[in-house]
Amino acid sequence: MIIEKRAYARAGLLGNPSDGYFGKTISIIVRNFGAHISLYESPELKIEPQEQDLNEYRNIHHLIESVSLTGYYGGSRLIKAAIKKFAEHTLKEHIRLDAKNFTIRYRSSIPRQVGLAGSSAIITATMRALMDFYKVDIAPEILANLVLSAESDELGIRAGLQDRVIQAYEGCVYMDFNQKKFEKNGIGIYERISPEKLPPLYIAYKTDLGKVSGTVLNNIRVRFEKGDQEVITSLKEMASLAEDGKKAINEGDHTKLFKLMDANFDLRCKLMQISDSNMELVQTARNCGVSAKFTGSGGSIIGMYKDDEELTRLVIAMRKLKARVIKPYII
């Protein structure tokens, strides 16, 4: 029997990147893109490499194209880290695994390194496949922590819990990483929000804008740990935007939500230098009358639009930037 599991892309709606600094965020799952894991029993434990894991190229230009599109690393390292953390979790919890091996392969349609959480999706889907294969139940809040640990402890990727929580819970989730509670058990306060209450949303992205988020956010981390007041204040303001956003969504106040999303990006601009290409993406969207903020660390944006006419205007404008526009499927 072949086990098939998926985990989807995500977009930060409000509050990011305060999740890594005891803040608050709202995120949605984006089912338009996903990581897919296939796993079946086999004599040996085998990870089947995909094209981006291979080190064989037609020529030097093919190598350059491959690195530009998928980065220097494929997904095999993510799967290895996921398997290791899953096994360590079962040992810690005194869960005995059946003595059997498996072959695992992956594929992903999530655009690489444009702030849609492609790496954590592969790890989450792998964990789900292992849970099914070995008949192990892991609560979503614990699953999120295991995924983060696989990335941060095993692979040295600096990240917060936001991506892993929304990919574990799916739908739309408000997250409060209250410092006292979080430092006590490593888990935040997670509250589902009905996706039906959300306004019309779009996502736009360029495949050539990606940056590894850990690299982008490292400067904020250093300044935060040094007690930089500008960083601390701005991150608290971002967190408050998520809190206000939860209220606006539940009350159907889309005008307020529009302003909060724009404010989130404007605060980010105070903390880090935004590349010209990323800024062009945001400004082009706003010139069309829609709101715009990063879905993650850059490369893609999310915002609200009022009607189909406004969406069409956005699609035409983004096409000139060689950017794609989609309507995120959440449910």
C-alpha positions in Angstrom: 0.0 0.0 0.0 1.3 3.4 -1.0 0.7 6.2 1.6 0.1 9.6 0.0 0.3 12.8 2.1 0.3 16.5 1.4 1.1 19.8 3.0 0.3 23.1 1.4 1.9 26.5 0.9 1.0 29.3 3.3 0.7 33.0 3.3 1.2 35.3 6.3 -1.9 37.6 6.5 -0.9 39.8 9.4 1.8 40.1 12.0 4.8 38.4 10.3 7.6 38.3 11.1 6.8 38.8 14.8 6.1 35.1 15.3 9.8 34.5 16.0 9.8 37.2 18.7 6.9 36.3 21.0 4.5 38.2 18.7 1.1 37.4 17.1 0.2 36.5 13.5 -2.6 35.4 11.3 -1.9 32.9 8.4 -3.8 31.1 5.8 -3.1 27.9 4.0 -2.7 28.1 0.2 -4.0 24.9 -1.4 -3.0 26.1 -4.9 0.4 24.8 -4.2 1.6 21.8 -2.2 4.3 19.3 -1.3 3.3 15.7 -2.0 4.9 12.7 -0.3 4.6 9.0 -1.4 5.8 6.3 1.0 5.6 2.5 0.8 7.2 -0.4 2.6 10.4 -1.7 1.2 13.4 -3.9 2.4 15.7 -0.9 2.9 15.0 2.7 4.0 15.4 4.6 0.7 14.9 8.3 -0.1 14.4 8.7 -3.9 16.1 11.8 -5.2 14.3 14.3 -7.4 15.8 16.3 -10.2 16.8 19.2 -7.9 18.7 16.7 -5.7 20.9 15.4 -8.5 24.3 16.9 -9.3 24.3 16.2 -13.0 23.7 18.9 -15.6 23.7 19.2 -19.4 26.2 22.1 -19.2 27.2 25.1 -17.1 24.1 27.1 -18.2 21.8 24.3 -17.0 23.5 24.4 -13.6 23.0 28.2 -13.4 19.4 27.8 -14.4 18.8 25.0 -11.9 20.4 26.9 -9.0 18.5 30.1 -9.8 15.2 28.2 -9.8 15.6 25.7 -6.9 18.6 27.0 -4.9 21.7 25.0 -3.9 19.8 22.3 -2.0 17.1 19.9 -2.9 14.5 18.3 -0.7 16.3 15.2 0.4 18.0 17.0 3.3 14.5 18.1 4.5 13.2 14.5 4.4 16.3 13.3 6.3 15.8 15.9 9.0 12.1 15.0 9.2 12.7 11.3 9.6 15.4 12.0 12.3 13.1 14.2 14.3 10.2 11.9 14.0 12.3 9.0 15.3 13.7 11.0 18.1 10.2 12.1 19.1 9.0 8.5 19.3 12.0 7.5 21.4 11.4 10.4 23.8 7.7 9.5 24.1 8.5 5.8 24.5 6.6 4.9 21.3 7.8 1.6 19.9 7.9 1.6 16.0 7.3 -1.5 14.0 10.5 -3.0 12.6 9.9 -2.1 8.9 11.5 0.1 6.3 10.2 2.3 3.6 10.9 4.1 0.4 9.9 7.7 0.2 9.7 10.2 -2.6 8.5 13.8 -2.9 7.4 16.3 -5.3 6.4 19.9 -4.8 4.5 22.6 -6.8 5.3 25.3 -4.3 7.4 28.1 -6.0 10.9 28.0 -4.4 12.2 30.7 -2.1 9.4 33.2 -2.6 8.0 33.2 0.9 5.4 30.5 0.6 7.0 28.0 3.0 8.0 25.3 0.6 10.6 23.7 2.8 8.4 23.3 5.9 5.6 21.9 3.6 7.9 19.0 2.6 8.8 18.3 6.2 5.2 18.5 7.3 4.0 16.1 4.6 6.9 13.7 5.4 5.9 13.7 9.1 2.3 13.0 8.2 3.4 10.0 6.0 5.5 8.6 8.8 2.7 9.0 11.3 0.4 7.0 9.0 3.1 4.4 8.2 3.9 3.7 11.8 0.4 4.4 13.2 1.6 7.3 15.5 -0.7 10.2 16.5 1.0 13.6 16.9 -1.2 16.6 17.9 -0.9 19.5 15.5 0.8 21.8 18.0 3.5 19.2 18.6 3.8 18.5 14.9 4.5 22.2 14.3 7.3 22.2 16.9 8.8 19.0 15.4 8.9 20.6 11.9 10.5 23.7 13.2 13.1 21.7 15.1 13.9 19.7 11.9 14.6 23.0 10.2 16.4 25.0 12.9 18.2 22.3 14.9 19.1 19.9 12.0 19.5 22.3 9.1 20.3 25.6 10.7 17.4 27.4 9.1 16.3 30.4 11.2 12.5 30.6 11.4 9.5 31.1 13.6 6.6 28.8 14.2 4.0 30.6 12.1 4.6 28.5 8.9 4.6 25.2 10.7 1.5 26.0 12.8 -0.7 26.9 9.8 0.6 23.9 7.8 -0.2 21.6 10.8 -3.7 23.1 11.4 -4.6 24.4 7.9 -7.4 26.8 7.1 -6.9 30.2 8.8 -5.3 30.5 12.2 -4.6 33.3 14.7 -1.4 32.7 16.7 -0.4 34.3 19.9 3.2 33.4 20.9 2.8 34.7 24.5 6.3 34.8 26.0 5.4 33.3 29.4 3.3 30.5 27.9 5.8 29.9 25.1 8.8 29.7 27.3 7.0 27.3 29.6 6.0 24.6 27.0 7.1 25.9 23.6 3.6 26.2 22.4 1.6 29.3 21.6 -2.2 30.0 21.7 -3.7 29.0 18.4 -7.2 30.0 17.4 -9.0 29.0 14.2 -10.7 31.7 12.2 -13.4 30.8 9.7 -12.0 31.3 6.2 -15.6 32.2 5.1 -15.1 35.5 7.0 -12.1 36.5 4.9 -12.5 39.1 2.1 -11.4 38.4 -1.5 -7.6 37.8 -1.5 -4.9 37.6 -4.1 -1.3 36.4 -4.1 1.2 37.6 -6.6 4.8 36.3 -7.0 7.9 36.4 -9.1 10.0 33.3 -9.3 13.2 35.3 -9.5 12.8 37.2 -6.3 13.4 34.5 -3.7 15.7 34.8 -0.8 16.3 32.3 2.0 14.3 33.8 4.8 16.8 33.0 7.5 19.3 35.1 5.7 16.9 38.0 5.2 15.8 38.1 8.9 19.2 37.5 10.5 19.8 41.2 11.0 16.5 41.6 12.8 17.4 38.7 15.1 20.8 40.3 16.0 19.2 43.7 16.7 16.4 42.1 18.7 18.8 40.1 20.9 20.8 43.3 21.5 17.7 45.0 22.7 17.4 47.4 19.8 14.3 49.5 20.8 13.3 50.3 17.2 13.1 46.6 16.4 11.3 45.7 19.6 8.8 48.4 19.2 8.1 47.7 15.5 7.7 44.0 16.2 5.2 44.7 19.0 3.3 47.0 16.6 3.2 44.1 14.0 1.8 41.8 16.6 -0.9 44.2 17.5 -1.9 44.4 13.9 -2.7 40.7 14.0 -4.8 41.1 17.1 -6.7 44.0 15.5 -7.0 41.9 12.3 -8.6 39.0 14.1 -11.3 41.4 15.4 -11.7 43.0 12.0 -12.2 39.6 10.3 -14.7 38.4 12.8 -16.6 41.6 12.6 -16.5 41.8 8.8 -14.6 45.1 8.8 -12.8 44.7 5.5 -11.9 48.4 5.4 -10.0 48.1 8.6 -8.3 44.9 7.5 -7.2 46.6 4.3 -5.4 49.3 6.3 -3.8 46.8 8.7 -2.3 44.7 5.9 -0.7 47.8 4.3 0.6 48.9 7.7 2.2 45.5 8.2 4.4 46.0 5.1 5.2 49.6 6.0 6.5 48.6 9.4 8.6 45.9 7.8 10.2 48.6 5.6 11.4 50.3 8.8 13.2 47.2 9.9 14.9 46.0 6.8 16.0 47.1 3.3 13.5 46.1 0.7 14.9 45.2 -2.7 13.9 47.3 -5.7 12.2 44.4 -7.3 10.2 43.5 -4.2 9.2 47.1 -3.7 8.1 47.3 -7.4 5.8 44.3 -6.7 4.2 46.0 -3.7 3.9 49.5 -5.3 2.5 48.1 -8.6 -0.2 46.3 -6.6 -1.1 49.3 -4.5 -1.3 51.5 -7.6 -4.1 49.2 -8.8 -6.0 50.0 -5.6 -5.4 46.8 -3.7 -3.6 46.3 -0.4 -0.2 44.6 -0.5 2.2 43.0 2.0 4.7 40.1 1.9 3.4 36.6 2.4 6.7 35.7 4.0 10.2 37.0 3.7 9.9 38.4 0.1 9.3 37.3 -3.4 5.5 37.1 -3.1 2.8 39.4 -1.8 -0.8 39.0 -0.6 -3.5 41.6 -0.4 -7.2 42.4 -0.7 -9.2 43.4 -3.7 -12.7 44.8 -4.0 -14.1 43.2 -7.2 -13.2 41.4 -10.4 -12.5 44.6 -12.3 -9.8 45.5 -9.8 -8.4 42.0 -9.9 -8.2 42.1 -13.7 -6.4 45.4 -13.5 -3.9 43.8 -11.1 -3.3 40.8 -13.3 -2.5 43.0 -16.3 -0.1 45.2 -14.3 1.6 42.2 -12.8 2.0 40.6 -16.2 4.2 43.5 -17.2 6.5 42.6 -14.3 6.4 38.9 -15.3 4.6 38.2 -12.1 1.7 35.7 -11.7 -1.5 36.4 -9.8 -3.6 33.8 -8.1 -6.7 33.6 -5.9 -5.6 31.5 -2.9 -7.8 28.4 -2.2 -8.0 28.0 1.6 -10.7 25.4 2.1 
